[in-house]
Amino acid sequence: MFTLVIGSKNLSSWSLRPWLALKMLGEPFEEVLIPLGRADSKQQILAYNPAGKVPFLRDRQLAVWDSLAICEYLADCFPGKLWPLDAAQRAEARSMVAEMHSSFTALRQELPMNVTASLPGKPLSDAALADIERIVDLWEHQLERNQTQGPFLFGEFSIADAFFAPVVWRFHTYHVALPALSARYAAHLRALPAMQQWLAEAEAEG
Ligand SMILES: N[C@@H](CCC(=O)N[C@@H](CS)C(=O)NCC(=O)O)C(=O)O
């Protein structure tokens, strides 16, 4: 069985990605939650991951760290499940995931994930607004093309949706206005039983 070590559900955007991928696979896993921001958080994380970060996955003797590496490993374990089957779509999904993983610094800084909060009207820098515009463009492009195949970015659920799931919470928390397709997509993601479970458990964290 997999063991997934994650941080506080209210705050740990990186943790949500592989957690959601495992849930969407329907794969049972042991969850270890380390509350972030406490005096001993780092020490607790280091007991699992020498890199000192969550998420972290253990599969028997194998250690996998970093949300992207974990999702890629899960895709290897369950071929055909977490990436689009079509090679061109897969390339685009990987590009979007890579961009999400390595960019959008202003969005991360100014709209931190805080799933239980409602914080409308926050003034945003031009850089954060540009990040939002870019993400919405990416979503609209794929949703327009793939909406007949299913409700996710590439029709079926993929790692791309896992990577943008934290952004869906950010947009919700900060009341970011979205065009129709993106709004429908975000509502669909938020309504997933796994996302509702994440929210309920974030609320229970207090
Ligand atoms: N690139 C890493 C980033 C992981 C990361 O920054 N995790 C944060 C929590 S969301 C963390 O572990 N913070 C605790 C610390 O740095 O002590 C990934 O994708 O997994």
PDBQT file of the ligand as one rigid body, heavy atoms in Angstrom, charges set to zero:
ROOT
HETATM    1  N1  LIG A 301       8.148  21.351  -5.542  1.00  0.00    +0.000 N 
HETATM    2  C1  LIG A 301       7.679  20.703  -4.327  1.00  0.00    +0.000 C 
HETATM    3  C2  LIG A 301       7.261  21.763  -3.325  1.00  0.00    +0.000 C 
HETATM    4  C3  LIG A 301       6.852  21.196  -1.995  1.00  0.00    +0.000 C 
HETATM    5  C4  LIG A 301       6.644  22.257  -0.948  1.00  0.00    +0.000 C 
HETATM    6  O1  LIG A 301       7.086  23.408  -1.074  1.00  0.00    +0.000 OA
HETATM    7  N2  LIG A 301       5.954  21.863   0.119  1.00  0.00    +0.000 N 
HETATM    8  C5  LIG A 301       5.698  22.749   1.244  1.00  0.00    +0.000 C 
HETATM    9  C6  LIG A 301       4.256  22.604   1.732  1.00  0.00    +0.000 C 
HETATM   10  S1  LIG A 301       3.015  23.051   0.625  1.00  0.00    +0.000 SA
HETATM   11  C7  LIG A 301       6.515  22.299   2.439  1.00  0.00    +0.000 C 
HETATM   12  O2  LIG A 301       6.845  21.136   2.566  1.00  0.00    +0.000 OA
HETATM   13  N3  LIG A 301       6.784  23.219   3.361  1.00  0.00    +0.000 N 
HETATM   14  C8  LIG A 301       7.354  22.870   4.624  1.00  0.00    +0.000 C 
HETATM   15  C9  LIG A 301       8.763  23.374   4.775  1.00  0.00    +0.000 C 
HETATM   16  O3  LIG A 301       9.357  23.860   3.789  1.00  0.00    +0.000 OA
HETATM   17  O4  LIG A 301       9.262  23.262   5.897  1.00  0.00    +0.000 OA
HETATM   18  C10 LIG A 301       6.534  19.751  -4.701  1.00  0.00    +0.000 C 
HETATM   19  O5  LIG A 301       5.946  19.921  -5.774  1.00  0.00    +0.000 OA
HETATM   20  O6  LIG A 301       6.244  18.806  -3.963  1.00  0.00    +0.000 OA
ENDROOT
TORSDOF 0
